[in-house]
């Protein structure tokens, strides 16, 4: 058993203890929330040196939380595979890739190979080594993805992306029209209690989450948005836009068949046939953690999204 101790930060303030632990144990995907709740009930979790008691206990900023963790399960070796990689930027410290849609980033139970990580192992790293994936994109999301070449740089790069002056911008095509050209969505995000795959929003529960948006173009019931993340939560843009009644075209998890209400049959067909969520990690800007220099990396709009934008007449992109 290994003792794990951490001090609650502002993002944990007044959150349920079981959710706080799930967040801080993100490096242990084998540990489920049900398992955490059981440990709390057994008195194995302490807050400020006292047994926590209940999973629903609210944590305050500055609380010290501790528990003993069993060893992780044996790690499955990632197999190196020769696959094409589109490199946007590279130096001795980090690598920026243009991830195509439809490619899984990291091996999972259902995707043991053919992932970005498999390709990175073949091109850059030897046996027993593993690159650090800094910002992971969903399978259906395309665009800029950062990779750290050393563990120390991985932690520093993650901190750099959390700075207020960092920019994480995405392009997306949605059903609907926002009420203003620019806006702010500020709703907490938490795991959907009825479906563990999905996230949902709440005014009171979950982690604070903020998305800024700017409408770049609109036509025929569709809009092209440039979204900027001020926080980085799972599925943040997808679930935030869904909460406003603006689902992303093609989104298999949060989408709706709104193409049926589009008057132009060609545009309706383009939306109906779009094979993924129309979401693209367009641009990252941050301070290079090793050199201290400002860095901006952009990924060109992929062919499938460009075709959708063209079919819908959303041409006035000035991002």
Secondary structure, DSSP 4 states (H G I P E B T S, - for coil): -EEEEEE--GGGTTEEHHHHHHHHTTT-TT--HHHHHHHHHTT-EEETTEE---TTPEE-TT-EEEEEEPPPPPPPPPPP------EEEE-SSEEEEEEPTT--SS-BTTBSSSSHHHHHHHHT--TT---EE-S---TT-EEEEEEESSHHHHHHHHHHHHSTT-EEEEEEEEES--SSSEEEEE-EEEE-TT-TT-EEEESSSSB--EEEEEEEEEETTEEEEEEEESS--TTHHHHHHHHTT-PBTT-TTT---GGGG-SSHHHHHHHHH--S--EEEEEEEEE-TTT--EEEEE-PPPHHHHHHHHHHT------
